[in-house]
Amino acid sequence: MTGHDSAGHDAPGAASPAGAAGGRAPHQLWGGRFALGLEEAADRLNRSLAVDHRLWPQDVRAARAWVLALGRAGVLAPDEEVTLVGGLERVGERLADGAAAGAPDEDVHTLVERLLYEEVGELAGKLNTGRSRNDQVATDLRLWTLEAIAEIDREVAALGEALVGQARKGLDLLLPGYTHGQRAQPVRWAYVLVAHAWPLTRDRERLADAAGRTAELPLGLGAVAGSGMPVDRTVLQKLLGFDRLSPNALDATGDRDFVAETLFALALLATHCSRLAGELQAYASSEYGFVRLADGYSTGSSLLPQKRNPDVLELARGKAARLLGDLSAMVGLLKGLPAGYSKDLQEDKAILFDAVDTVLLTLPALRGAIETLEPVAGCMERALDQSLLATDLADKLVGAGVPFREAHTLVGRLVRAAEAAGVGIRDVGTDVAQGIHPKLPGFIATLGSWDDSVERRATAGGSARAAVQAQIEELATAFQVVL
Ligand code: ARG
């Protein structure tokens, strides 16, 4: 890193790639060994600033920590340390004011260094002492990922809270519970909603788990084999808030497991959102009519004046495809790489940013749609047909000592007789029911209300009132965001 001065940024090798915007000289972190500059096509492929400029807050933060660590190690004199820290602060301010827009630099690290030259002159050339972009970018991206996970986690908790809020209001609404898309047994609307909330608690666990492994610090490992400067990495770890140090430079500079793991957690989260949105989309149709989306979360059709489209739900379902694509792109990127840094890894950021952006775009809209959803009690009730009580009848026969398999067959016969007569199972003629089993007419008479049926399933995790209420309370605690 010699040969730099504040006016000499286009020294050797910087034969002005065409990307140099607005006549500004590009800053280069390398070039001494080249006689000629990069060809335009190669330069366009190589540069990543358009994507990685988003890492500037992390890059500046890590640079500051690096300066402090170099100072502690005696590599920088105290006055140099002070000047560099002050310079980085001003670089941060300029970047916050938009200095990255249209910048000619290869990547965010080059940009930060160029701005630092502009602030403190030649001394900026000491910033990268013992540091490489390989440990630098791995550190920046881990910092960024930790922040992204924290933000997503808050949004997932808020979505969970929205489901819990609707569940509290929907405790007394009954509708068919479906398996195979067929009406199976009556359940509470609250129960359906919390069924979609539980996966979100697992998503949060997975995100926390991914964050735990992301909080490992590569900084101070240099390009491949460790830093040549006697820097205390635990100082860096504390300054940057990491849990521990990466144990091996070759591994850490090429390790993007934390990106892949985060992408998996996000792909599964998006899958859960997709299933929830898809189910609500069906329930919002005229065929079911169980829910009505608020105006603010419904869209119209350009041709059909009567339409009230659930675009938000369909997009939440559609976006999950992107997340799955991002995950497979990332694992595909990694699978052929040897240990250590390869430039392939530059692709990690576009993939991760897309996934995080997509999730952060989707979650608030889905939450809003759920918060403002109106359940339609009448439609839910109308979908409850008497066949949903078949299991209750079989259970009653079991109570009278009939083995369940036989009870199942007997009630099956009753259902068939009801179908043939075009009536519900409660309205089959007494003689017919009696012919199937002498106790059936009495049991039919004691079936009670839909609510009675639901209350008969009172095991923990069932859809009886107390069991659902217990789940609601557990989930409400789980989604409380600890600030
Ligand atoms: N822009 C690069 C990336 O995102 C930074 C690391 C470059 N390292 C290198 N040895 N060229 O991966």
Residues whose N, C-alpha, C, O or C-beta is under 5 A from the ligand:
A	BS01	LIG	S48 D107 R133 N134 V137 L345 Q346
